[in-house]
Amino acid sequence: MKIAVVGAGPAGIYASDILAKSGEDVEIDLFERLPAPYGLVRYGVAPDHPRIKQIISALYKILQRGDIRLLGNVEVGRDVSVEELQERYDAVIIATGADRDAPLPIPGADMAYGAADFVSWYDGHPDYPRHWPLEAREVAVIGVGNVALDVARVLSKHPEDIITTEIPENVAESLAKNPVTDVHVFGRRGPAQVKFTPLELRELGKVPGVDVIVYEDDFDFDEGSQEALRASKQQQQVVKALTQYASADPSEHNAPRRIHIHMFEAPTEIVGENGSVTALKTERTELVGDGSVRGTGVIRQWPVQAVYRAVGYYSSPIEGVPFDEKRGVVPNDGGRVQPGLYATGWIKRGPVGLIGSTKSDAQETIANLIADASQFSHSVDSDIVELLEERAVPFTTWQGWELLDAYEQKLGGDYPLPEGGVRERIKVVSRDAMTKISRGEEPGEDLIGVPGELGVPSAVERFDDYSGPRG
């Protein structure tokens, strides 16, 4: 079998790995629209996340084996169509993940920044603007998941602590001028319902020069909450961490920056003047018995100058592939979309679950693909590389990623830190520079570049609901 996998993030790599180890006689091509692999792990997770290195190390070992061919800087639906893949492969697996922010249906939401857009900026995604306006002293983050914690932590960290990560130079310069003093994280339900994971929540309290403030009035548990806690040791640990923050002596809160976690506060409106945020309105909520909440009618207005929505991710459609606009997924049955077309990961089931879920998800899809193998009509014996070269698509390969990987590590090794040592890597942002380095060419001096290089649409052009800075 010849199989094409679209998307070189964890979902696509794990699906390829499971298929490669299945015992079937198979050739696998892994397509990625960016010049570098790893998807959300490289461009959607905070750079100071402690488990990034472990995840990337595992993905690296899979691709390093050489039995999966990586074709980067190739956008399926633009550089090559799904139909053209289907002509050349027995089956196509869509594993493109979720790259947009879920909508926030409250008045004034158009003034909020999307967390996904912000994360893409500080992670050095080549298709996003190089500048982010960090001018607010007080910031609201709507959402109680790990992405909300990532946003709050990155906004709160002091320059000397964030510079040790792999952030690009333009990001480091902007964060160094960030005047923020208070970041407020809002959730409409209580401690038994928040979606933080224990590790990320505990690490929030280890950020130097930042206090984490949780309020005792925000602790309430109904029967539904108690049942949720009995069913989940992880949620018990989350409540324990929140309780420890809430029990801290207020006199110990003397750090120059603060992260406030507010529960039972449902955002109702973003208030602004002339397009600039001035406040966030919330309604106090209360539990009703089954773990859900209702509004109490008590409205509070919080003075903030910026709002970030971190209420979930949303996938983007691919031309030639069915797409459910309401749910933001490719409609499927156990990963089966159409004969010869499959889906896995967040594009299959929505943006929920961690890496472990992605693996089990891929196992289901691959099991169904193998079960269908006898029905495949044999593909045309034509290497896709010939078509890419004919169209002058400057694709990258695994060997090219190893060149770029080494280049970024050298950039970090040449950067001395004030307290000694060097950075492990510094990301190259420019799509043109990444591509040239990966293809063994000289990149020039500009490693930051601008969105839209190589004729690839920028995020501003790609997404009607883009909610970051335009310049």
C-alpha positions in Angstrom: 0.0 0.0 0.0 1.0 3.6 -0.6 -0.5 5.9 2.0 -0.4 9.7 2.3 -0.7 11.3 5.7 -1.5 15.0 5.8 -0.2 16.8 8.8 3.2 16.1 10.6 2.0 16.9 14.1 1.6 14.2 16.8 -1.6 12.8 15.2 0.0 12.3 11.8 3.3 11.0 13.1 1.7 8.5 15.5 -0.7 7.3 12.8 2.3 6.8 10.5 4.3 5.0 13.2 1.4 2.6 13.9 0.9 1.9 10.2 4.7 1.4 9.7 4.8 -1.1 12.5 1.6 -2.9 11.5 3.4 -5.7 9.5 1.7 -4.5 6.3 3.7 -3.9 3.2 3.4 -0.1 3.1 5.0 3.1 1.9 4.1 6.2 3.8 4.5 9.8 2.8 3.9 12.4 5.5 2.9 15.9 4.2 3.3 19.1 6.3 2.4 22.6 5.2 5.2 24.1 7.3 8.9 23.6 6.5 9.4 22.0 9.9 7.6 19.0 11.5 5.9 18.5 14.9 2.8 20.7 14.3 1.2 21.8 17.6 4.1 20.7 19.6 6.4 23.2 17.9 3.9 25.9 17.2 1.1 25.5 19.7 2.6 24.8 23.1 4.3 27.4 25.3 8.1 27.3 24.9 8.7 26.8 28.6 6.4 23.8 28.7 8.3 21.1 30.6 7.2 18.2 28.5 7.9 19.6 25.0 11.4 18.1 24.9 10.1 14.6 25.9 7.3 14.7 23.2 9.6 16.0 20.5 12.2 13.4 21.4 9.7 10.6 20.9 8.5 12.1 17.6 12.1 12.6 16.4 12.9 8.9 17.0 9.9 7.9 14.9 10.9 10.0 11.9 14.6 9.4 12.2 14.1 5.7 11.4 13.6 6.5 7.8 10.6 4.3 7.0 8.3 7.4 6.8 9.1 10.0 4.2 8.6 13.6 5.3 7.6 16.2 2.7 7.4 19.6 4.3 6.5 23.0 3.1 3.7 21.4 1.0 0.2 22.5 1.6 -2.4 20.0 0.5 -5.3 21.9 -1.1 -3.0 24.5 -2.5 0.3 23.0 -3.7 -1.3 19.7 -4.5 -5.0 18.7 -4.3 -6.5 15.9 -2.3 -7.7 14.4 -5.7 -4.1 14.3 -6.9 -3.1 12.5 -3.8 -5.9 10.0 -4.2 -4.7 9.3 -7.7 -1.2 8.4 -6.4 -2.0 6.7 -3.1 -4.2 3.9 -2.0 -5.5 5.9 1.0 -5.1 9.4 2.4 -5.2 10.2 6.1 -6.1 13.7 7.2 -4.3 14.7 10.5 -4.2 18.5 10.3 -5.3 19.2 13.8 -6.9 22.4 15.0 -5.3 25.7 14.2 -7.9 28.4 15.0 -9.6 29.7 18.1 -13.2 28.6 19.0 -15.6 31.6 18.9 -16.6 33.5 22.0 -20.3 34.4 21.7 -20.5 37.6 23.8 -20.8 41.3 22.9 -17.5 42.9 22.2 -15.8 39.6 21.4 -14.3 41.1 18.2 -12.0 43.1 20.5 -10.5 40.0 22.1 -7.3 38.4 21.0 -7.4 34.7 20.2 -5.1 32.6 22.3 -4.2 30.4 19.3 -3.1 33.5 17.4 -1.0 34.7 20.4 0.5 31.3 20.9 1.4 31.1 17.2 3.1 34.5 17.5 5.3 33.7 20.5 6.1 30.2 19.1 7.5 31.9 15.9 4.9 30.6 13.4 6.0 31.9 10.0 2.5 32.9 8.8 1.8 35.2 11.7 2.6 39.0 12.2 6.0 39.6 13.8 4.8 42.2 16.3 2.3 41.7 19.1 1.0 44.8 20.9 1.8 44.2 24.6 0.6 47.5 26.1 -1.9 46.4 28.8 -1.1 46.5 32.5 -4.2 44.4 33.4 -5.2 41.5 31.2 -8.1 39.1 31.2 -7.8 35.5 29.9 -11.2 33.7 29.4 -10.9 30.0 29.8 -9.8 27.5 32.4 -7.7 25.0 30.4 -3.9 24.6 29.9 -3.9 27.1 27.0 -5.2 29.7 29.3 -2.5 28.9 31.8 0.1 29.1 29.0 -1.1 32.5 27.9 -1.2 33.8 31.5 2.3 32.4 32.3 4.0 33.8 29.2 2.4 37.2 29.7 3.5 37.2 33.4 7.0 35.9 33.1 9.9 38.3 33.5 12.3 38.8 30.5 15.2 37.0 32.2 13.1 33.9 32.7 11.6 33.7 29.2 14.8 34.4 27.3 16.2 31.0 28.4 13.6 29.3 26.1 13.7 28.9 22.3 11.6 32.0 21.6 12.7 34.0 18.5 14.4 37.4 18.8 11.4 39.4 17.8 9.3 37.7 20.5 12.0 38.2 23.2 12.2 42.0 22.4 8.4 42.4 22.7 8.1 40.5 25.9 10.9 42.5 27.4 8.8 45.6 27.1 5.6 44.1 28.4 4.2 46.3 31.2 1.7 43.8 32.6 1.2 43.6 36.3 -2.0 41.5 36.7 -3.4 38.7 34.6 -7.0 37.6 35.5 -8.1 34.1 34.4 -11.8 33.5 34.3 -14.0 30.4 34.4 -17.7 30.1 34.6 -17.8 27.0 36.7 -16.0 25.8 39.9 -12.8 24.1 41.0 -14.2 20.6 40.3 -14.9 21.5 36.7 -11.8 23.5 35.6 -9.8 21.8 32.8 -6.3 22.5 34.1 -4.0 19.6 34.5 -2.2 19.2 37.9 1.3 19.6 36.6 0.7 22.8 34.7 -1.3 24.3 37.6 1.4 23.5 40.1 4.1 24.9 37.9 2.3 28.2 37.7 3.4 28.8 41.3 7.1 28.2 40.5 7.4 31.2 38.1 9.9 33.7 39.7 8.5 37.1 40.6 4.9 36.1 40.0 2.2 35.4 42.7 -0.7 33.1 42.0 -3.9 34.3 43.7 -7.0 32.1 44.2 -10.0 33.3 46.2 -11.6 31.3 49.0 -15.1 32.5 47.9 -14.6 30.6 44.7 -14.8 27.2 46.4 -18.1 25.4 46.2 -19.1 21.8 45.5 -22.5 20.3 44.8 -23.3 16.6 44.4 -22.3 16.7 40.8 -18.9 18.2 41.7 -18.4 15.6 44.4 -19.1 12.8 42.0 -16.7 14.3 39.5 -14.0 14.4 42.2 -14.7 10.8 43.2 -14.3 9.7 39.6 -11.0 11.5 38.9 -7.8 11.5 40.9 -6.5 14.1 38.5 -9.3 16.5 39.3 -8.7 15.9 43.0 -5.1 17.0 42.5 -6.3 20.1 40.6 -8.6 21.1 43.5 -5.7 20.4 46.0 -3.4 22.8 44.1 -6.1 25.5 43.9 -6.8 25.1 47.6 -3.1 25.5 48.4 -3.0 28.8 46.4 -6.2 30.0 48.1 -4.8 29.2 51.6 -1.7 31.3 51.1 -1.3 34.3 53.5 -2.2 37.5 51.5 0.7 39.3 53.1 3.0 37.0 51.2 1.7 38.3 47.9 4.3 40.9 47.2 5.6 39.9 43.7 5.6 42.6 41.0 3.3 40.5 38.8 0.2 38.5 39.7 -2.0 35.8 38.1 -5.5 35.7 39.5 -7.7 32.7 39.0 -11.4 33.5 39.2 -14.1 30.8 39.3 -17.8 31.1 39.1 -17.5 34.2 36.8 -19.1 33.9 33.4 -17.9 36.6 30.9 -20.9 38.5 29.5 -19.4 41.4 27.6 -16.1 43.0 26.6 -16.3 46.8 27.1 -14.3 49.2 25.0 -14.0 52.6 23.4 -12.9 53.2 19.9 -12.0 49.6 19.5 -9.8 49.5 22.6 -10.7 47.3 25.6 -11.4 49.1 28.8 -13.1 46.3 30.9 -14.6 42.8 31.1 -18.0 42.2 32.5 -18.8 38.9 34.2 -21.9 37.4 35.9 -21.5 35.5 39.1 -22.7 31.9 38.7 -23.8 29.2 41.1 -23.9 25.4 41.1 -27.3 23.8 40.6 -26.7 20.3 41.8 -25.3 18.3 38.9 -22.1 20.3 38.4 -23.6 22.8 36.0 -24.1 26.4 36.8 -26.7 29.2 36.4 -26.3 32.9 36.5 -27.1 34.8 39.7 -27.7 38.2 38.1 -24.7 39.7 40.0 -22.6 41.6 37.5 -19.0 42.7 38.0 -16.9 44.9 35.8 -13.1 44.3 35.8 -10.8 47.0 34.5 -8.6 45.4 31.9 -6.9 46.7 28.8 -6.7 43.5 26.8 -8.7 40.2 26.7 -7.6 36.9 25.4 -10.1 34.1 24.6 -8.8 30.6 25.4 -12.1 28.7 25.1 -10.9 25.9 22.8 -9.4 25.3 19.3 -11.2 24.9 16.0 -10.1 23.1 12.8 -9.8 24.5 9.3 -11.3 22.8 6.2 -9.2 21.3 3.4 -10.5 21.7 -0.1 -11.7 18.4 -1.4 -12.4 17.0 2.1 -15.9 17.0 3.8 -16.1 19.4 6.7 -18.6 20.0 9.5 -18.5 23.8 10.0 -20.5 23.6 13.2 -18.3 21.1 15.0 -15.1 22.0 13.2 -14.3 18.4 12.3 -14.1 16.1 9.3 -17.3 13.9 9.5 -16.2 10.3 10.0 -17.0 6.9 11.4 -14.1 5.5 13.4 -11.8 7.5 11.2 -13.5 6.5 7.9 -14.5 9.5 5.9 -15.0 8.1 2.4 -13.6 5.1 0.6 -9.8 5.6 0.7 -10.1 8.8 2.9 -9.5 8.8 6.6 -9.0 11.2 9.5 -7.3 11.1 12.9 -6.5 13.5 15.8 -8.3 16.7 16.5 -9.6 17.0 12.9 -11.4 13.7 13.5 -12.8 14.1 17.1 -12.4 17.8 18.0 -9.8 19.5 20.1 -10.0 17.4 23.3 -7.5 15.1 25.0 -3.8 14.9 25.4 -1.1 12.9 23.6 -2.3 9.6 24.9 -5.7 10.2 23.4 -4.0 11.0 20.1 -2.3 7.6 20.1 -5.4 5.6 20.8 -7.3 7.7 18.3 -4.7 6.8 15.6 -4.9 3.1 16.5 -8.6 3.1 15.7 -8.2 4.9 12.4 -5.3 2.6 11.3 -7.1 -0.5 12.3 -10.0 0.5 10.1 -7.7 1.4 7.2 -6.0 -2.0 7.3 -9.4 -3.7 7.5 -10.4 -1.9 4.3 -7.1 -2.6 2.5 -8.6 -5.3 0.3 -11.0 -2.8 -1.2 -8.3 -0.3 -2.3 -7.9 0.2 -6.0 -4.2 0.4 -6.8 -2.9 3.9 -7.2 -1.0 5.3 -10.2 2.7 4.4 -10.1 3.8 8.1 -10.0 6.0 9.6 -7.3 4.4 12.8 -5.9 7.9 14.4 -5.8 7.8 14.6 -9.6 4.7 16.7 -9.5 6.1 18.9 -6.7 9.3 19.5 -8.7 7.3 20.2 -11.9 5.4 22.9 -10.0 8.6 24.3 -8.4 7.3 23.7 -4.9 10.3 24.1 -2.6 9.6 21.1 -0.4 11.7 20.1 2.6 12.6 16.6 3.8 13.6 14.9 7.1 17.3 15.4 6.2 16.4 19.1 5.7 14.8 19.3 9.1 18.0 17.9 10.7 19.9 20.7 9.0 17.4 23.3 10.4 17.4 21.6 13.8 21.2 21.9 14.0 21.1 25.5 12.7 18.7 26.5 15.5 20.7 24.7 18.1 23.8 26.6 17.0 22.0 29.9 17.2 21.2 29.0 20.8 24.7 27.9 21.5 26.1 31.2 20.3 23.7 33.2 22.7 25.3 33.6 26.2 22.9 34.0 29.1 23.5 36.7 31.7 23.8 34.1 34.5 26.0 31.8 32.5 25.4 29.1 30.0 23.7 29.3 26.6 20.2 28.8 25.1 19.5 25.3 23.8 18.1 26.7 20.5 16.6 29.9 19.0 13.8 29.4 16.5 14.1 30.6 12.9 10.8 32.3 12.0 11.2 33.2 8.3 9.6 30.6 6.1 12.0 31.5 3.4 15.0 31.1 5.7 13.7 27.8 7.1 13.2 26.5 3.6 16.7 27.6 2.4 18.4 26.1 5.5 16.5 22.9 5.0 17.5 22.7 1.4 21.2 23.3 2.1 21.2 27.0 0.9 22.4 30.1 2.6 19.5 31.9 4.4 20.9 35.4 4.5 20.9 37.5 7.6 17.1 38.0 8.1 15.9 35.0 10.1 12.7 36.6 11.2 11.2 37.7 7.8 7.6 38.6 7.2 4.3 36.7 6.7 3.5 35.7 3.2 6.9 34.6 2.1 7.2 32.2 -0.8 3.6 33.2 -1.8 2.1 31.4 1.2 -1.0 33.2 2.5 -0.5 34.8 5.9 -2.8 34.0 8.8 -4.5 37.3 8.3 -5.3 36.2 4.7 -6.2 32.6 5.6 -8.7 33.1 8.4 -11.8 35.2 8.3 -11.9 34.9 12.1 -8.3 35.9 12.6 -8.1 37.9 15.9 -4.5 38.9 16.3 -2.7 42.1 15.3 -2.8 42.9 11.6 0.7 44.3 11.1 
